[in-house]
Amino acid sequence: MRTKQRDLTHFDFSSIVAQWLAALRGYQMLFKWIHEFDAW
């Protein structure tokens, strides 16, 4: 049971990290678009 619980928490942590990376990428795209509009 203990090993199973540890795996579950590890999976949750990895999924959270993946979501954070995706969010950071999205923000980078947003900032890039803003800079492009400013250049106009």
C-alpha positions, 0 to 999 in steps of 0.5 A, spaced: 500 500 500 505 504 501 509 503 495 502 504 491 501 511 495 508 513 493 507 512 486 500 516 486 503 522 489 509 522 484 504 521 478 500 527 481 507 531 482 509 529 475 502 531 472 503 538 475 510 540 473 507 538 466 501 543 467 506 548 469 511 547 463 505 548 458 502 554 462 509 557 461 510 556 454 503 559 453 505 565 456 511 565 452 507 565 446 502 571 449 508 575 450 511 574 443 505 576 440 504 582 444 512 584 442 510 583 435 504 588 436 508 593 439 513 593 433 507 594 429 
